[in-house]
Amino acid sequence: LKVMKLITESRIGDNVNRTLATFIFLSCVSLACPAQEYPLKPIRVVVPFPPAGTIDLVARTLSQGLSEAFRQPVTVENRVGANGNLGPEQVSKAPPDGYTLLVNGIPHAINATLYEGSLPFDTVKDFSPIILAAATPLVLVVTPSLQARNLAEIISLARAKPGDLNYGSAGNGTMQHLAMEILKLETGINVVHVPFKGSPPAMIALMSGTVSIMISDMPTAIPQIRAGKIRALATTAASEVVFAPGVTPFSALGFPRLDMRLWMGAFAPARTPPELIRRLNAEMAKTLADPQVRKRLASVSIEPLGGTPQEFDAYLKSEIERWGKVIREGGVRAD
């Protein structure tokens, strides 16, 4: 403002100085207030997993809300590959201008240790957390032919026949895999891991009896539980959930380490201006607070969350530490 005062009062006499002062002023304004003009073009939201999955659903919900708020197209791009690492790699290298965002889930925390030393990006340093968007618990389900009606009976059966039972997961190093590894560590049972490329094929294998047990995400499992095609025996929720009435939490059965949830959140590239992060956080929070959005997500067993970027940053770091311990303790490998 002092520079502009000098310009208007003609205290800077020559044209060169006057032009330079004007340029400095306009540059300061553009740096100080990028959020006021943002966005001026379409925004791209990268999802590192296939369409129709839980993370993709949350990404599309947030994208629709941003598009309506900003009156700009917000497109979702599914960049699948490298066990969930291809999408984050792309976003980590994108300009920090708010036009390329990432919606990822708990694999963002798990892969920090699972691929330690080999990732082409830093899970923490190369991203600016925006918001912890949503979460859903997991559920222990079994094929109907398995002669076990509760968790205690599964444990007894596995101990009586070590290595005879197998369990499916969405892939090596996924939360479903690690949750079952925790159960194995806690109980000493020996069940064989059969990884699949995603939750849907693992669920098909469970329904057909190809695998006997699975710890599944709720959105994948609930329709099959309701149809009677699989049985639910325990949930990783802290308390009984409406999505699976009568299903006991693991913590109530003596396994507090299995109190966990599959979470989803939004990120921007590191060094994105804080004012843009705050604006994105505010608009995403509005979307997640919308009653119709909450109802729609609840119908597929997803709980909308929220909070500040700083809270999400602290949560992410705690999750990296938590799952790092599980991976090291269980000797879990990416291959």
TANORMO-V758513 format. One record per backbone hydrogen bond with DSSP energy under -1.0 kcal/mol. CO is the residue of the C=O (numbers start at 1). NH is the residue of the N-H. E is the energy in kcal/mol with one decimal. If there is no record, write none. Layout:
[[CO	NH	E] [CO	NH	E]]
This chain:
[[1	5	-2.2] [2	6	-2.2] [3	7	-2.1] [4	8	-2.8] [5	9	-2.1] [6	11	-2.3] [7	10	-1.3] [14	18	-1.9] [15	19	-2.6] [16	20	-2.4] [17	21	-2.6] [18	22	-2.0] [19	23	-2.2] [20	24	-2.3] [21	25	-2.3] [22	26	-2.5] [23	27	-2.3] [24	28	-2.2] [25	29	-2.2] [26	30	-2.2] [27	31	-2.0] [28	32	-2.3] [29	33	-1.9] [34	38	-1.4] [43	75	-2.3] [44	101	-2.9] [45	77	-3.1] [46	103	-2.4] [47	79	-2.1] [50	53	-1.0] [53	57	-2.2] [54	58	-1.9] [55	59	-2.3] [56	60	-2.4] [57	61	-1.8] [58	62	-2.4] [59	63	-2.5] [60	64	-2.0] [61	65	-1.7] [62	66	-2.3] [63	67	-2.5] [64	68	-2.1] [65	69	-2.1] [66	70	-3.2] [67	71	-1.6] [73	43	-2.3] [75	45	-3.3] [77	47	-2.7] [81	86	-1.8] [85	89	-1.7] [86	90	-1.9] [87	91	-2.2] [88	92	-2.6] [89	93	-1.0] [91	94	-1.3] [95	97	-2.0] [99	44	-2.7] [101	46	-3.1] [102	267	-3.2] [104	265	-3.0] [105	108	-2.2] [106	109	-1.2] [106	110	-2.4] [107	111	-2.8] [110	113	-1.4] [110	114	-2.3] [111	115	-2.0] [113	116	-1.6] [115	118	-2.5] [122	126	-1.9] [124	127	-1.3] [126	270	-1.5] [128	268	-2.0] [131	266	-2.2] [133	305	-3.7] [134	264	-2.6] [135	303	-3.1] [136	262	-3.2] [137	218	-1.5] [138	236	-2.4] [139	216	-2.7] [140	233	-3.0] [141	214	-2.0] [142	231	-2.2] [143	146	-2.1] [146	148	-2.2] [150	154	-1.6] [151	155	-2.4] [152	156	-2.2] [153	157	-2.4] [154	158	-2.6] [155	159	-2.1] [156	160	-2.0] [157	161	-1.6] [161	164	-2.0] [165	192	-2.6] [166	212	-1.3] [166	213	-1.4] [167	194	-2.7] [169	196	-1.4] [170	198	-1.7] [171	174	-1.8] [174	178	-2.6] [175	179	-2.8] [176	180	-1.6] [177	181	-1.8] [178	182	-2.1] [179	183	-1.9] [180	184	-2.3] [181	185	-2.4] [182	186	-2.6] [183	187	-1.8] [184	188	-2.6] [190	163	-2.7] [192	167	-3.0] [194	169	-1.2] [196	198	-1.4] [198	202	-1.1] [199	203	-2.6] [200	204	-2.2] [201	205	-2.0] [202	206	-1.8] [203	207	-2.5] [204	208	-1.8] [205	210	-1.8] [205	211	-1.2] [212	143	-2.0] [213	168	-2.4] [214	141	-3.2] [216	139	-2.6] [217	221	-1.7] [218	222	-3.1] [221	225	-2.3] [222	226	-2.7] [223	227	-1.4] [224	229	-2.2] [225	228	-1.3] [231	142	-2.1] [234	140	-3.3] [235	250	-2.9] [236	260	-1.4] [241	244	-1.1] [244	247	-1.9] [248	235	-1.8] [250	253	-1.2] [250	255	-2.1] [251	254	-1.1] [255	258	-1.7] [256	259	-1.8] [258	260	-1.1] [262	136	-2.1] [263	106	-1.0] [264	133	-1.2] [264	134	-1.7] [265	104	-2.0] [266	130	-2.9] [266	131	-1.1] [267	102	-2.7] [268	128	-3.5] [269	272	-1.2] [273	276	-1.0] [273	277	-1.8] [274	278	-2.6] [275	279	-1.8] [276	280	-2.7] [277	281	-2.6] [278	282	-2.3] [279	283	-2.3] [280	284	-2.5] [281	285	-2.5] [282	286	-1.8] [283	287	-1.8] [284	288	-2.4] [285	289	-1.4] [290	294	-2.6] [291	295	-2.2] [292	296	-2.2] [293	297	-2.6] [294	298	-2.4] [295	299	-1.5] [297	300	-1.4] [297	302	-2.5] [298	301	-1.8] [303	135	-1.8] [308	312	-2.0] [309	313	-2.4] [310	314	-2.1] [311	315	-2.2] [312	316	-2.9] [313	317	-2.0] [314	318	-1.9] [315	319	-2.2] [316	320	-2.3] [317	321	-1.9] [318	322	-2.3] [319	323	-2.6] [320	324	-1.7] [321	325	-1.6] [322	326	-1.4] [323	327	-2.5] [324	328	-2.2] [325	329	-2.7] [326	330	-2.6] [327	332	-1.9]]
